[in-house]
Amino acid sequence: MRRTAGALAVVMCVVATGCPDRFTGLPIAFGPEGSRTRSQSIPLGDLTAPEAAGMDVRSVLLERPIGDSFLDDELWAARGAVLSHDREVILAENGLRVRLFGGTLPPKLQTLLGSATDTVNPHRLTFANRQEDVIPTSGPSDVCEYQLLPGLSGQRTKVTLRNARCGIMVRPERIADGRVKLWCEPQVQHGEKIERWHPTSDATGFVMERAVPLERYPGIGFDIVLAANEYLIIGWPASAEGTLGAALFAVEAGGQPRQRVLLIQAAAPGERPTDPSASRAPRSRPPIAAEVAKW
């Protein structure tokens, strides 16, 4: 497995005005125009939000200076591998890593989730009328470059994209025991909308659509099963510069390189833990750590 030594560096984006330090507003509209419904940007784990008719996926990004001892090391040492060996290897070769936490989160993670300066873009996605959606993690960037290994038997190639936005596509599926099987796949949207023709669903003709080009990486995706009180963590090691993981999770803020980690929880209808505080009137945004405890 490749290990990159040397000074920590952010090489995934070169932006004339610098990468934005925060996401604002709605998530990126990955895919064809009009193909997705509006998503809510709400505090993580806000049980006063309307009950979802379908699967409910909530997320938040944690962001710290690159090489932060907790986000880059201690967090990952706290749990072991959760995927198959081959899947862990292909993710690591592309600068990605995954952990699963159940029950009470580590104290340091709780502290970060309670910090307004260390949390970015808490989001809720519901899946009553759609099968998949994208959680944005970085971008837009004028130039996005990374090395890609699409499969263990493939060749590493250099990818250069313009006006790029990176994210993790999620596709939840309820399984028999009430848990959620979640497919996660890195994606990069780039460039401007173009016109293209594709066959109709019944294969009797063609239809034209205007869509932004999208790079999908199913060979670097993975399935994981989540209970309502479990938390999926996706991130990258700061030593894996120039990888897809860096493109997804390395940003700049105030001219300084920063490192991100994505926390996800998923629940099927009726499986979310109840909390008596949910019936109280909404108040100004509480610490995210307190909200996560309600999931």
C-alpha angles and dihedrals in degrees: 000000000000118000121189117210132190136065118346110258140169109226103156099094139029110192126177093222097026129262113295111261095216139026115233134189125000125356121268115283097237114186132020119349111274093011095119135051127233115282126208122244100208138147112286113267095003101168091188088071116103114280112260118243091210137018115334120213120182128185146171134186121230115208130192137153111294113273093024105172094232102040093040101041123356096052092057095043090057093072136030130237116297103188133066117284094251092048092049089050096051090047092050091048087057094046098258134123136179135205135177124216124190130194117347114022121230111275094244090052090050089052093052091048089054093054119094090202095053099046124078133189106346106203144187123202123187124198108199094122105019138052103215144013139174130251106209115226107171144000168357094210126171092222124018119187130177143149114249131201104187095188141359090257094044135091125257112248135185116243122200119184133174127223090005131183119189131204149145116257112217127199114183124200126182114231129205098270093054096258123121126245106210124198112205122192131173114236135178122200114199145170128010132310115286132189119245139167124230135171120271118249091259092047092235097118147341134274129197122229135178112227141158112247112260130198111208123192109194090157088066094043127101144195121231131175117228131192117208092260096048128098127209116212121198123181148124136250114248089230090065095079119168094027133118087257090060090049090053100043111020117091141153127243123181090352092302126113114249135191125221135201124191121221118196135182126183132193136179120225110285094013099089113109113253123237127190091218089067091082094057119103114270117264135187113301110295122212110291091233089063091049094049089055088062096058 
